[in-house]
């Protein structure tokens, strides 16, 4: 029995009420997602309509149980009737090379995870078809992709879980060939409840072509599975201007074959507008990205975009990322628009987030604290579940502010050490090791950052004494022993996680698809200060004064202003939905020749910011460092100050060759613009950068007196 297996082999299940602790009963009047727990004598009765509801009962019991010296203790009264808030509650678990774990799993691993998710009220699992012409394999994958899809469907059907398929369009397909190919595949599956066709990313089609494709596929889907529903995602391909407006117009005009609409990354329009336009015609399903941290729909601190550049550099897009408070806020902000969701997931680095999100979709009144405590009791049974909960929240707090000043990072690491020493079972619990791995990484980043900043400060002092050789020697000081030991600890944990669940923490040894896909070992040692850039620049410096100039790269004088997207925060709300294209975690770019000021790119059609404290009696030079992504079609690159254009023309205007060659690296370009004092009365400059085709993609700018 599942309860016996999960709860330390304590046999407390009986089919006889006379000596039973728990009785399972079936009541056909219950819906598949409903259940009831009631007492009889000293025991509990779990009542449901079938296997799905019975497993929900088991899950609630496990989430509220603690181990005691005498056996088990419920932390609260779990008696009551339960029904879900949202109709669709699921996660995407695609068997392909991009996830950081799923591709290494066996059928047993998948089934174990299906059950774990059901304990928190999940009713839908989304898989991804393997297409020999468009899908790849790696050495970790044990099964043929087509075989996997069929067998996983059988397992999901046994558990009475709804099955969704994320199935994109492919280049070279016609409506007819796509329909025929899909009918052949879908007919092989024992069950299929939902089909998700993305509008783009990948499978880019213009709106009318996409909807035509959906109408062609729908009969094939329903001939194989009559109750299946086709959902199309309003994810707009970037190359089609006005795609969202055409999508809404076309689907309203002819809704045949469409059963629902999905809102996800690269959305065609804000959710409020999509809801207003289509909610009376279709149910809307959410496709939240709870797995990524940067270059994504909801980056860390998505309402501020202030995740520290050093953490972002070393941990990258897809590290372990428990964000319970932030995702609770996102859920509350979006819940009114959707009938439910299936999250976008690329492995188990988002494990905490999955279970929090699932708990909220079943019961929206649950707090983040209660959901995390449930997670701790369900998966860390017999250990210090209070401190496991504290660890989860500490890891989220680790990412607030500058790591060198964040005491939570030390607390989380010390807590992991204490838990590891106190409970040996945790050292083979992959969920704990995933949290431990993150805590170690955070602590290593903090330690290295403090060490590097100290070296830079000491080296600058030597340069002020005209000691070039001494400054360079200081910059080349190797990491201290405690940092190197911590780095070895990270490697050890990575090896354990690969052994336990196939977690792919680097490309070379563990088969990660690329450094973005959870491969933290490929980014953890990347530069997090200007130290490596200064060492690189020192090679061509003949005297201390010249190197000191690079140390002062971002320094401005009184009445001047400097801003870096990476080092500062875009505080003013911007028009549209800006994209932050972080480059610091890309080994091919952040190779020691990139100053930290250029680690992050603001990408939007418009940028606005007001600068105060300038000298109204002085002219200024505005220098902007752009990503060098040139398009000759750009003819309306506009820079204005207090509503007056100081530049309007082709990209990017007059290039500042001296600044570009001295302070940038290939791939970036600096342009300069004259700002006459008459445009800044009172020392205030309302800056506006805009461009309607490519947008303005910049990393930094400064206003210096001319």
N, C-alpha and C positions, 0 to 999 in steps of 0.2 A: 504493500500500500504506500501511496505517496506520503501520507502523514508519517508513517513509521520511518520511511527512508529519510525524511527531512528532519525529524525531531529525535535525533540520537537513538533511533531504533527502539523507542519506548512503545510497547504494544498496548494501545488503548482503544482499538477499533473492534467492535463486535457487531454481529448481525442480530444478536439477541438483546432485547431491551432489559432483560433481567440482570445482565452483568455488563451492559455496555456503558462506555463513557460517551461515545458519539454514535448516532444513528443517521444514516442517509436515507432520505425518502424522496420519491418522485411524485410530483403533483402536476398533471397535464394542464392545469389551468394557469400555471406560471409561464410567463414569457421566457425566452431563452436567456435573457440577460438579467432576469429577476431571481431573487432567492430570499429565503427567510431562515433565521436561526432562532430557535426557541428552546427552552429548557424542559427537562423531565427529570424529576428527582435530582440527582447530582450530575446528570449528564446533559448533553446538548443534542438537539435534533437539527440536522441540515436538510432543508426542504428546497427543492428546485425542480425545474421542468426537464432537466437532462444533465448531461456531462458538463456542459459549459457552466451552468449555474452551480453544480456541485463543486467544481474547481474554484469558483468564486468564493463559496463557503469556506473551503480549505484555505484559500488565500487570506481571507479576513481573520481566520483563526490563527494562522501562522504569523500574521503581521501584529497580532495583539498578544502573543505568547512570550513569556520569559522563562528561562530555566531557573529553578531554585534547587536547594539541597534536597528537597523532597519530591522533585519532579518538575511540574509545569505550573505557571501562574498566569492567568489572564490579567492584563494591566487595566482592563476596563470591561464593562458589560457589553457584550457583542450581540445580545439578543435584539431582534428587530427584523423588519422587512426592508429589503433593499432593491432599488431600481436605478438605472443609470441616468445621468444628466444628458449625455450625448449619445446619439445613435451609433456613430462610427468612432471606434477608439482603437487605433492601431499604429504600427510602425513598419517601416521598410527594412527588410533583412536580405538584401540582394546577394545572391551567390555569383560573384564576379571578382575580378582582380582588384578593383578600386578600394573595397573596404579594408580596414586595417586588421580584421579578424575573420569575418564570416567565411572567406574563401578557404581557410584552413580547417574549418569545422567538419565533423562527421554528422551523419544523420542523428545520432544520439545527442550530440552537442546542440543541434538545432531544436530537437524536441525538448531538451532540458530548458532551453531559453523560451520556447513557446509557453511551457508550463509556468516558468517564472513570471512572464508577462501577464499571464492569465490571473495570477494571484492578485494583481493590481487592477483587474477589470478589463483587460484588453480583449477585444472580440474580433480583431482583423489583423492579419499579417499580409504584407505586400512583398511579393517576390518579383524577380526580373528575368524574363526569358533569355536563354542563351541562344544567340544566333551565330552559327559558324562563320558567316560572312562578315560579321561586325563585332563579335565578342572575342576576347583573348583568354588564354589560360596561363597559369603559372605553376611551378612545381608543387605548390601547397595544395592545389585543388585535387581532391580524391576522386571526384565523380565526373562523368559526362554531364554537361549542363542540361541537356534535354532529359536525361534520366533523373537528375536531381529534381527538376521541376515536377515531374510526375510523382515521384516518391514523396516529396515534401507535401504535395497536394493531398496525398493519401493520409499522411500523418496529421495534417491540419483538419481534414475531414473527420478523422477519428476523434479529435478533440472538440469538434463542432465549432471550429474557428472559421470565420469568413475569410475568403482568399481574394486578394486583390493582385492584379498584375500591372506593374509599370512597364508599358510597352511602347517605345517611341517609334516614330516613322523613320524610314531609312532612305538614303539617296538611291535613286534608280527605281523605286517602287512606283507602281500606278495604283489607282484605287482598286482595280480588279485584282492585281497580283497581291496587294497587301491583304485584301479580304480573303483570298483563297489560302494564302500562306497561314494566316491567323486561324482560320477555321480548322485547318489540319492540326495545328498545335493545340488549340483549345479543346478539340474533341478528345484528345488523349488524357485530359485532366479529369479526375473524379469529381472535382468541384471547382467552380469559379463564380465569384459573387460580384466582383467589380473589375472593370478594365479602366486604367488610367492612361490616357494618351496626352503627352505633353505637347504644348504648342511650339516649344523650342527648348533648346538645351537638353538633348539634341533634337533632330528631326525637323529642322526649320522649314516651315511652310507659311505662305501668306494666309491670311485669315480664311478667305473663301476656299482655298485649297485644303486647309486643315479640316474645315467642317465638312467638305465634300468627302474627304478621306474617312472621317468618323461615320458619316452616313453609309458609306460603302461597307465599313467593317461591322457596324452594328448588327445587321442580319446574320452575319457569320458567327458573331459572338452568341446571339440568342438562339440560333439553331443548335449550337452545342450546349448552351446552358440557358434555358428559357428565362430564368429569373435574374440573370446577370444584368448589371447596370453599367452603362458606359459614361464615364466622366472625362471631360476634356479640360485640360489645364490652360488657363489664360496666361501662359508664360510667353512673353513677346520676343520673337527673334529680332535682334537689334537692327538688322539690315532693312526691315520693312517699316518705313515711317508711317505713322497713323494706324499701325496694326491693331491696337486695342479698340479704336473706334469702329473699324471694319468688323472686328470680331463680334462686338456687341450688336451692331446693326444686322449682320448676317445671321447670327444665332436667334435673334428676335424674329427675323423675317421667316426663317425656316428652322424650327427646333427639332425636326424629325431626327431620330436616332440618338439624340443626346438625352441623358438622364440626369446629369448633374455637371457642375462646373467646379474646378479646383483653383484655389488661389495659392501661389507659391513663389519661389525666387524668380527674379526677372519679370515680375508681374507687369501686366499691361497698363494697369492703373491702380491708384490707391484702393484699399479694400472697401472703404466707405462708398466709393463710386460704383465699384463692381456690385456691391450688395444692392445699392439703390437701383441699378440698371436691371439686375437679373434675378434677384431673390424671389420675386413673385412667380417666375417661370421655373426656376431650378433650385434644388438644394445646393448650397455651397459647402465644399469640403476644404479644409485647411491642409496645407502641405508644409508645416513649419520645419525650418532647418534648425534642429537642436543639437547638431553634431559639430558645427564649425564655429570658429572663433574670429576669423578675419577673412576679408574678401568673400562676404556671404550676406545673406539677407538680414541676419540679426547678429552682428559682431558683438564681441564683449563690450558691455555698457553701450548697447545699440542706440540709446537716446543721447549719449554724450560723445561716443567714439574717443574715449580717453584712456584706453588700455595702454599701459606703459610700454614704450617701444622695446625695452630690453626683454621683457617677458614675451612680448609678441614675437620678437626675433627668435628666441630660443625654443619657444613652445609651439609656435606656428599655428597652422590652420586647424589641426585635428588632434590635439593632445587630450588627455583626460580632463574633462571640463565641467565638473559639477557646478551648476549655476541655479540653485533652487529658488532664490529670492528673485533673480532677474526673470526666470521663466515663469514664475508665478505672476509677476507683473505683466508679462507678455500675454499670458493666458487671460487675465482679467481684461486687458485692453482689447482682445480680439474675440472673446467668447460669444458675443451676441450675434456675430455674423455667420456662424458655421453650425452645421449639423454634427460636426465632429471633425476628426483629422486622422491622417496617417502621416507620421513624421518622416522626414528625410533623415536617414541614418547611414553612416558608412563604417559601422563597427561598434565596439562596446566602450569606446572612450566616453560616450554620452550616456552610459548606463544609468547613472543617477537621474539624469534629465528624463529619460524614457519613463521611469517608474513614477516620478513626480507628475509628469504630464498625464500619464494614464490614470493616476489616482484622482487628479483634478477633473478629468473628463467623466469619471464615474460619480464623483462627489465634489462639486465646485466649492463647497464650504470648508474643505479640509485645508489646514494651514500648511505652510512649507515645513514647519517644525514637526508636525504630526506625520506628514508624508515621509520625511527623512527618517524619523524614528521608526516608522513601519518598515522602511527599507532596511534599517539596521537590524531590527528584530527578525525579519524574514530571512536575511542572508548572512547574518553574523551570529547565529543562534549560539548561546552558551558563552558568549564573550561579553566584553564591556560595551553594550550597545549604546549607552549614553555617550561615551567618549567617541564611538564611531560617528554618531550624529554630530558631535562637536567638531570632529575632523572634517566632515563634509562642508559645514558652514565656514570653517576656518579656511579651507581651500578656496572657497569663493571670495572670502575677504582678502586672501593673499594677493588678489589681482586689483586691489584698490590702491591707487596712488603709486608713489615711487617705491620700488622694492627695497632700496637701501634704508628706508625709514619705516618699513612695515614689520612690526613685531609679530604679527600673525604668522608670518613665514617661519620664524623660529619656533613658535608654539606648535604649528602643525607638524613640523619635522620631529620635534621632541616627543610629541604625542604618538607619532608613528613608532618611534623607537620603543617607547614604553609599552604600547600595545603588542608589538612584535615580541618583546621579552616576556610579557605576561601571559600570552595566549599562543602557544605553539601552532594551534590549528590555523591561525590567521596567516601563517607563513606559507600555507598551500591553498589559501583562499584568494582566487584571482581578483576578486573585487577589492579586497583589502590591499593587495599588492599594487593594483592600479592606482589607488589613492596614495599609497606609500611612494610609488614611483613619481607621482606628481609633486608630492611634498618634497622629495629629494631634489627634483629638478628646480623647484622654486628656490629652495635653500642654496643650491649651487649657483643659480643665477645671481641671487643677492650677494653671495660671498664673492663671486668673481667681479661683479659690478663695483662693490666697495673697494676691492683690491685694485682694479684698473683705475678708478677715479683717484685713488691715493697716489698711484704711480704718475698719473698725468699732473697732479698738483705738485709732486716733488720734482718732476722733470721741468715744469715751468719755472720753478724756483731756480733750478740750475741754469736755465736759459737766461734768466734775468741777471745772473752772475756771469754771463757770456761763456758758459761751459757747455758747448754743444755735445762733446763726447760724453760727459757725465749724464746729460739729459737722455741721450739715446741709450746709454747703458741701463739707466733706471727703467725706461720704457720696455726694455727687453728682459726684465726680471721675470723669472718663471713663476708659475702659480705655487703657492705654499703647499706643504704636505697635506694639510687638512682638506684643502680644495681637491687635490688629486685623489685622496681617499674617498671623498664624497662622489667624485666622478666615477670611480671604480664601483662604488655601491650602486650607482645608477645602471651601469652595465650589467651588474649581477641581477638586479631586479628585472631588467629587460629580458635577460636570458630565461629567468623563471617564468615570466609572462608568456614568452614564446612557447615554452614547454607546456604550460598549463592550457592556454587557449589560442595559441598561434598568433599572439599579438605581434605585429610587424613594425618594430621600432626603428628599422633602417632598411635601406635598399639593398646593400651589399650582402649582409648576413641573414636578414630575416624576410627578404622578398617583398618589402613594401613597394607599392606601385610607383611611387615617386616621393620626394621629400615632403610634399603637402599631405600625404595620406598617413598621418600618425607617426611618421618617421622622425621622432624627436631626437634620436641619436645623430641624425644627419644635420640638425640645426642647433643642438644644445651648446656647441662650442663656437658658434659664429660670433663675430665682433659685436659687443654691446656698448662700446664707447668708441671714441675717436682714437684709441691707442694704436690699433693696427694701421689706421689711415695715417697717423702722424709718423709711425715707423716707416711706412712706405714713402711719405713725403721727405723724410730725413735723408733718404738715399741721394737726393739731389740738392741738398742744402749745404752750402760751403761755410756758413757761419750761423751763429745762434740767433741773430736777429731775423734771418729769413725763416727759420723754423718757428720762431716765436709768432710770426705773422699767421701761421696756420693754427697755432693754439688759440689765436684771437679771431678766428674765422667768423664767429657769430656775434662778436662784441660790437656794440654801437655806443656812441657817445650821448651826452645829455641832449635831450630834445630830438633824439633819433629813435627808430623803432625796428625791431627784428622779430620775425615770426617763422617758425618751422612747424609743419603739420605733424612731424614725428615728435618733436621735443615739446611742443605746446599743445593746446587744445582748441579746436574750433568751437568757440563758446556761443557765438551768435547763430540763431536758427537760420538755416539757408533755404532758399527757394528750391522746390523739387525734392528729390531724394538723393543726396550726394553719395558717391561711392568712394570708399577709402581703399586705394590699391597699395597695400603694404608690400614693400620690396625687401625689408630687412631680413625676412626668413628664407630668402631665396639664395642658396649657396652660390649660384652662378653670378649673382649681382653683388651680394654682400660678401666680397672675397678679400676684404682688407683694403680695398681701394675706394670705398664708398664712405663718405662722412655720415655720421648718424643723422645729421640734419636732413638728409635726402632719403631716409628710410621709408617715408610714407608719402603717398600722393593723394591730394584732394582732386576728385574727378566729378565735375558737374558742369552744367551749362552756364551757371552763374555762381560767383562768389562775392559776398559783400561783407565788409568789416569796417568799423569806425575806429580810427586811431586818434587818440587825444595826446596832448602834451608836446606837440611839435612847436617849433619856433616860427611864429608868423612873420618874422622879418627875414627868413632865409628861404632860398630856393632849395629844392630837394631832388635827389635821384631815386626813383623807384626801381629796384631791381627784383625781378621775378625769375626764379629757377623753375623751368618746366621739364616735364618728361618729353624727350625729343621724339614725339610721335607726329611727324609732319604730314600734312595733307594739303596738296596744292589747291584743293577746292575751297579752302578756307579763305574768305575775303572780308569777313566781318569780325575779326578778332578785336575786341573793344576793351580799352582800359579807361576808366573815368574816375575823376576825383571831385567829390561834391557836385555830381551831376554834369560836369564838364568833361568832354572827351580829351584825353591827352594822347590817345592813340586809337586809330581805327584803320584796319587794313589786313594784310595777309599775316599768316602765322610767321613769327611771333612778334614781328617788329624788328627793331635794331638789336642785333645780337651783341652782347658785351663779351667780346672774345677774350679779354684779359681775365675777367672773373670766371668764365667758363673753363678756360684752360688751367687756371690756378686752383680753383676750389670745387670743381665738379669732376665727373668721370664720364666717359662715353655713354650716351643714352640720356644725358641731361644737357640742357642748354639754358643760359641765362640771357634775358633781354632787359634793357634799361630804358627808362622813360623819364623825361624831364617834367618836373612838377614845379611850376612857378609859384612864388609866394602869394600871389594874388588869389590863388585857388584854395588857400588854407587860412582864411581869416579866423582869428582866435586860436590858431594852432590845432584845429580839428580837420581831419581828412576822412570823408566817407568814401572808401575805396569800393570799386565795383569792377570785377573782371568777368567778361562774358564772351561766349562764342556759341552760335546756334547749331553747328554741325558736329564738331569734335568735342566741344566743351573746353573748359580750361583745366588742364591737368598739371598742377604745380606742386612743388615740394616746400618752397620757402619764398619769402620776399622780405625786403628791407626798405626803409626810408632813411637815407643818409643825406646830410647836408651837402650841397654841391659847392 
